[in-house]
Amino acid sequence: MNDAISRPLILAMGLAFPAAHILLGIANLHRVVAIWPTIAAMGICLALMVLTTWPAKDRGMPRRHAVLAVTGVLLMDLLVQITLPTAVHPGYAAWHCGAIQMLMVTVAIRKQLEAAWVGICLFAIIDLSGSMMHGLTLVDGLAMVLTPILWVAISHAVSKVFTRCDVQIRANEAHERASAARLAKEHASWISHNEWVTELERKAKPLLTKIATDAMEDPDRTSCLLLQDELRDQVRGRALATATVLRSARAARARGVVVEICDDRETDLPPAVLLEAATQLISVLDRAAGGFITARALPAGNEVAVTILASDDSLPDQEFYVEIRETLDLLYPSNR
């Protein structure tokens, strides 16, 4: 749950209310039969107030803190019980009932529901037994323990509501992140498409104008073929067809090399694999003087991600082949 709501509630339950009950106990010290056990119980209560409100991630409370809290409230109950007067209702001399109630409520709100129920139930057993031993009626004894039990039951319900809110908030945040990522991807795709169309117009428009005006010459026809192959690389080669690879492939084709770039994956290559593949491919393209070069990205799931084969009939002993693995932990180059 958002700290703006849960943290102030935890501080109110774990600090303000127990502190108020301690003040009530101090105001009624004249009614107890022994002061020092009550003072010791108040000291334990102060320590538990710090323990139960100590900040932790996501409103939670460490289990060891919850166990210490349960142990502390039981010790508080025993210390106060031995100081209460007999045959008379203790009133606010039994300040510990309200303090323990709020400490266990804090434990429950902080996601330690089992510890809160164990603590409040043991408190109820000890306190009811002590009330009977001090000569109180069953009704008076029950009245001192039923309210704390009811408060823990309410805090249990509140904690469940907070938990459902936490789940809903996380689901909404995840949905928002997914929506933002989808919109960003769509926007990036739109920008990329516009840039590609603009670049295509820049490259193709002069040639199309010459075709329309029947002003084509041999260099223009060569440029058309090279542009056609470049566009094919962009569509068929996809991830492998980086800007640098496209320039090297165009230059190689201009020298008479047959170049084929294919991407058979449905997902992008890992950045490190793409970098290695582009580096290897550019190096081969820049060196080639003839023959053919084939670069292929294999479907996702294959151990080998990219293969590059270069061969020149005029240099049969200089064939080049390399496999780039999905994990990039091993290359298999060969020059045959």
C-alpha positions as CSV (number, residue, x, y, z in Angstrom):
1,M,0.0,0.0,0.0
2,N,1.1,3.5,-0.6
3,D,3.2,4.8,2.3
4,A,1.2,8.0,2.2
5,I,-1.6,6.0,3.7
6,S,-0.2,3.0,5.6
7,R,2.9,4.6,7.3
8,P,0.9,7.3,9.2
9,L,-1.6,4.7,10.2
10,I,1.2,2.4,11.5
11,L,2.7,5.3,13.5
12,A,-0.7,6.3,15.0
13,M,-1.4,2.7,16.1
14,G,2.0,1.8,17.2
15,L,3.2,5.1,18.8
16,A,0.3,7.5,19.6
17,F,-2.2,5.1,21.1
18,P,0.2,3.0,23.3
19,A,1.8,6.3,24.5
20,A,-1.6,7.5,25.5
21,H,-2.3,4.3,27.5
22,I,1.1,4.7,29.2
23,L,0.1,8.2,30.3
24,L,-3.1,6.8,31.7
25,G,-1.2,4.1,33.6
26,I,1.1,6.8,35.1
27,A,-1.9,8.7,36.2
28,N,-3.2,5.6,38.0
29,L,0.0,4.4,39.6
30,H,-1.6,5.1,43.0
31,R,-4.0,2.2,42.5
32,V,-1.4,-0.5,42.0
33,V,0.1,-2.5,44.8
34,A,3.6,-2.3,43.4
35,I,5.0,0.5,41.2
36,W,8.3,-0.9,39.9
37,P,6.8,-3.9,37.9
38,T,4.4,-1.4,36.3
39,I,7.3,0.9,35.4
40,A,9.2,-2.0,34.0
41,A,6.2,-3.0,31.9
42,M,6.0,0.6,30.6
43,G,9.7,0.4,29.6
44,I,9.0,-2.8,27.7
45,C,6.0,-1.1,26.0
46,L,8.2,1.8,24.9
47,A,10.7,-0.6,23.4
48,L,7.9,-2.5,21.6
49,M,6.6,0.8,20.2
50,V,9.9,1.4,18.5
51,L,10.1,-2.3,17.4
52,T,6.7,-2.5,15.9
53,T,7.0,0.8,14.0
54,W,10.5,0.4,12.7
55,P,10.5,1.2,9.0
56,A,10.7,-1.8,6.6
57,K,10.1,-2.3,2.9
58,D,6.5,-2.6,1.6
59,R,4.8,-2.1,5.0
60,G,6.0,-5.5,6.1
61,M,7.5,-6.5,9.4
62,P,10.3,-9.1,9.9
63,R,9.1,-12.3,11.6
64,R,11.7,-12.0,14.3
65,H,10.3,-8.6,15.2
66,A,6.8,-10.0,15.4
67,V,8.0,-12.9,17.7
68,L,9.8,-10.3,20.0
69,A,6.6,-8.2,20.0
70,V,4.5,-11.2,21.1
71,T,7.0,-12.1,23.8
72,G,7.1,-8.5,25.0
73,V,3.4,-8.1,25.4
74,L,3.1,-11.3,27.3
75,L,5.8,-10.2,29.7
76,M,4.0,-6.8,30.0
77,D,0.8,-8.5,30.9
78,L,2.4,-10.7,33.6
79,L,4.2,-7.7,35.1
80,V,1.1,-5.6,35.3
81,Q,-1.1,-8.4,36.6
82,I,1.0,-8.9,39.7
83,T,0.5,-5.2,40.6
84,L,-3.3,-4.9,40.2
85,P,-5.5,-4.6,43.3
86,T,-7.8,-7.5,44.3
87,A,-11.6,-7.5,44.6
88,V,-12.0,-4.2,42.8
89,H,-12.0,-3.2,39.1
90,P,-8.5,-1.9,38.2
91,G,-9.8,0.8,35.9
92,Y,-6.9,2.5,34.0
93,A,-4.4,0.8,36.3
94,A,-4.9,-1.9,33.7
95,W,-3.5,0.4,31.1
96,H,-1.6,-2.5,29.5
97,C,-4.8,-3.9,27.9
98,G,-5.2,-0.9,25.6
99,A,-1.4,-0.7,24.9
100,I,-1.2,-4.4,24.1
101,Q,-4.3,-4.1,21.9
102,M,-2.7,-1.3,19.8
103,L,0.7,-3.1,19.6
104,M,-0.9,-6.2,18.2
105,V,-3.0,-4.1,15.8
106,T,0.2,-2.7,14.5
107,V,1.7,-6.1,14.1
108,A,-1.4,-7.2,12.1
109,I,-1.4,-4.2,9.8
110,R,2.3,-4.9,9.1
111,K,1.4,-8.3,7.6
112,Q,2.2,-10.5,10.6
113,L,-1.4,-11.7,11.2
114,E,-0.5,-15.0,12.7
115,A,1.7,-13.4,15.3
116,A,-0.9,-10.8,16.1
117,W,-3.6,-13.5,16.7
118,V,-1.2,-15.6,18.8
119,G,-0.2,-12.6,20.9
120,I,-3.8,-11.3,21.5
121,C,-5.1,-14.8,22.3
122,L,-2.4,-15.6,24.8
123,F,-3.0,-12.1,26.3
124,A,-6.7,-12.9,26.6
125,I,-6.1,-16.2,28.3
126,I,-3.6,-14.7,30.8
127,D,-5.6,-11.5,31.4
128,L,-8.9,-13.3,31.9
129,S,-7.2,-15.8,34.3
130,G,-5.6,-12.9,36.2
131,S,-9.0,-11.1,36.4
132,M,-10.6,-14.1,37.9
133,M,-7.7,-14.5,40.4
134,H,-8.2,-10.8,41.4
135,G,-11.8,-11.4,42.2
136,L,-13.4,-9.7,39.2
137,T,-16.7,-11.0,37.7
138,L,-16.6,-13.0,34.5
139,V,-18.3,-10.1,32.7
140,D,-15.6,-7.6,33.9
141,G,-12.9,-10.1,32.9
142,L,-14.4,-10.6,29.5
143,A,-14.9,-6.8,29.0
144,M,-11.1,-6.3,29.5
145,V,-10.2,-8.8,26.7
146,L,-13.0,-8.7,24.2
147,T,-12.2,-5.2,22.9
148,P,-8.5,-6.0,22.2
149,I,-9.6,-9.1,20.3
150,L,-12.2,-7.1,18.3
151,W,-9.5,-4.6,17.4
152,V,-7.2,-7.3,16.1
153,A,-10.1,-8.7,14.1
154,I,-10.7,-5.3,12.6
155,S,-7.0,-4.8,11.8
156,H,-6.9,-8.2,10.2
157,A,-9.7,-7.1,7.8
158,V,-7.9,-3.7,7.2
159,S,-4.6,-5.6,6.5
160,K,-6.4,-7.8,3.9
161,V,-7.9,-4.7,2.3
162,F,-4.4,-3.1,2.1
163,T,-3.0,-6.3,0.6
164,R,-5.7,-6.3,-2.1
165,C,-4.9,-2.7,-2.8
166,D,-1.2,-3.5,-3.0
167,V,-2.0,-6.2,-5.6
168,Q,-4.2,-3.9,-7.6
169,I,-1.7,-1.1,-7.5
170,R,1.1,-3.4,-8.7
171,A,-1.2,-4.7,-11.5
172,N,-2.2,-1.2,-12.5
173,E,1.5,-0.1,-12.5
174,A,2.5,-3.2,-14.6
175,H,-0.4,-2.4,-17.1
176,E,0.7,1.2,-17.2
177,R,4.3,0.2,-17.9
178,A,3.2,-2.2,-20.6
179,S,0.9,0.4,-22.2
180,A,3.7,3.0,-22.1
181,A,6.1,0.5,-23.7
182,R,3.6,-0.4,-26.4
183,L,2.9,3.3,-27.2
184,A,6.7,4.0,-27.2
185,K,7.2,1.1,-29.6
186,E,4.4,2.3,-31.9
187,H,5.8,5.8,-31.8
188,A,9.3,4.6,-32.6
189,S,7.9,2.4,-35.4
190,W,6.0,5.4,-36.8
191,I,9.1,7.6,-36.7
192,S,11.2,4.9,-38.3
193,H,8.7,4.4,-41.0
194,N,8.6,8.1,-41.8
195,E,12.4,8.3,-41.9
196,W,12.5,5.2,-44.1
197,V,9.9,6.7,-46.5
198,T,11.8,10.0,-46.6
199,E,15.1,8.3,-47.2
200,L,13.5,6.1,-49.9
201,E,12.1,9.2,-51.6
202,R,15.5,10.9,-51.5
203,K,17.2,7.9,-53.2
204,A,14.5,6.8,-55.6
205,K,12.9,10.0,-56.8
206,P,15.8,11.1,-59.0
207,L,15.9,7.7,-60.7
208,L,12.1,7.5,-61.0
209,T,12.2,11.0,-62.6
210,K,14.7,9.8,-65.2
211,I,12.6,6.7,-65.9
212,A,9.5,8.9,-66.4
213,T,11.4,11.3,-68.7
214,D,13.1,8.4,-70.6
215,A,16.5,9.9,-69.6
216,M,18.1,6.7,-68.3
217,E,21.7,5.9,-69.0
218,D,23.8,2.9,-68.1
219,P,25.1,4.3,-64.8
220,D,21.5,5.1,-63.9
221,R,20.4,1.5,-64.6
222,T,23.2,0.2,-62.4
223,S,22.1,2.6,-59.6
224,C,18.6,1.2,-60.0
225,L,19.7,-2.3,-59.6
226,L,21.8,-1.5,-56.6
227,L,19.0,0.4,-55.0
228,Q,16.6,-2.5,-55.7
229,D,19.0,-4.9,-54.0
230,E,19.5,-2.5,-51.0
231,L,15.7,-2.3,-50.5
232,R,15.5,-6.1,-50.7
233,D,18.2,-6.3,-48.0
234,Q,16.2,-3.9,-45.7
235,V,13.1,-6.1,-46.1
236,R,14.6,-9.6,-46.2
237,G,17.7,-8.9,-44.1
238,R,15.9,-6.9,-41.3
239,A,18.1,-7.0,-38.2
240,L,21.3,-7.8,-40.1
241,A,20.7,-4.9,-42.5
242,T,22.3,-2.1,-40.5
243,A,23.2,1.1,-42.2
244,T,26.9,0.2,-42.3
245,V,26.2,-3.3,-43.6
246,L,24.0,-1.8,-46.4
247,R,26.8,0.5,-47.5
248,S,29.3,-2.3,-47.6
249,A,26.9,-4.6,-49.4
250,R,26.2,-1.9,-52.1
251,A,29.9,-1.3,-52.6
252,A,30.5,-5.1,-52.9
253,R,27.7,-5.5,-55.4
254,A,29.2,-2.6,-57.4
255,R,32.4,-4.7,-57.6
256,G,30.4,-7.7,-58.9
257,V,29.9,-9.7,-55.7
258,V,26.6,-11.5,-55.3
259,V,25.3,-10.6,-51.8
260,E,22.3,-12.2,-50.0
261,I,21.3,-11.1,-46.5
262,C,18.5,-13.0,-44.9
263,D,16.9,-12.8,-41.5
264,D,14.7,-15.8,-40.6
265,R,14.2,-14.9,-37.0
266,E,10.9,-13.6,-35.5
267,T,12.8,-11.7,-32.8
268,D,15.7,-9.3,-32.8
269,L,19.2,-10.6,-32.3
270,P,20.8,-9.9,-28.9
271,P,22.8,-6.7,-29.2
272,A,26.2,-8.4,-28.7
273,V,25.4,-11.1,-31.3
274,L,24.3,-8.4,-33.8
275,L,27.4,-6.4,-33.2
276,E,29.6,-9.4,-33.8
277,A,27.7,-10.5,-36.9
278,A,27.7,-7.0,-38.4
279,T,31.5,-6.7,-37.7
280,Q,32.2,-10.1,-39.4
281,L,29.9,-9.4,-42.3
282,I,31.3,-5.9,-43.0
283,S,34.8,-7.3,-42.9
284,V,33.9,-9.9,-45.5
285,L,32.0,-7.5,-47.7
286,D,34.9,-5.0,-47.8
287,R,37.4,-7.7,-48.7
288,A,35.4,-9.4,-51.4
289,A,36.3,-8.8,-55.0
290,G,33.9,-11.4,-56.6
291,G,32.0,-14.5,-56.0
292,F,29.1,-14.5,-53.5
293,I,28.4,-13.8,-49.8
294,T,25.5,-15.1,-47.9
295,A,24.6,-14.0,-44.4
296,R,21.7,-15.6,-42.6
297,A,20.1,-15.1,-39.2
298,L,18.7,-18.4,-38.1
299,P,15.3,-18.9,-36.3
300,A,15.3,-18.2,-32.6
301,G,16.0,-21.3,-30.5
302,N,18.9,-22.5,-32.7
303,E,22.3,-22.9,-31.0
304,V,23.8,-20.9,-33.9
305,A,22.3,-17.5,-34.4
306,V,24.0,-16.2,-37.6
307,T,26.0,-17.9,-40.3
308,I,28.2,-16.1,-42.9
309,L,29.5,-17.8,-46.0
310,A,31.8,-16.2,-48.6
311,S,33.1,-17.9,-51.7
312,D,34.9,-16.8,-54.9
313,D,35.1,-19.2,-57.8
314,S,38.4,-17.5,-58.8
315,L,39.8,-18.2,-55.4
316,P,38.4,-21.6,-54.3
317,D,40.9,-22.1,-51.5
318,Q,39.8,-18.8,-49.9
319,E,36.3,-19.8,-48.9
320,F,35.2,-18.2,-45.6
321,Y,32.6,-19.6,-43.2
322,V,31.7,-18.6,-39.7
323,E,29.0,-19.5,-37.2
324,I,28.0,-17.1,-34.4
325,R,26.3,-18.7,-31.5
326,E,23.3,-17.4,-29.7
327,T,25.3,-17.0,-26.5
328,L,28.3,-15.6,-28.3
329,D,30.6,-17.8,-26.3
330,L,32.1,-19.6,-29.3
331,L,32.8,-18.8,-33.0
332,Y,33.5,-21.4,-35.7
333,P,35.5,-19.6,-38.4
334,S,37.1,-21.6,-41.2
335,N,39.0,-20.7,-44.3
336,R,39.0,-23.5,-46.7
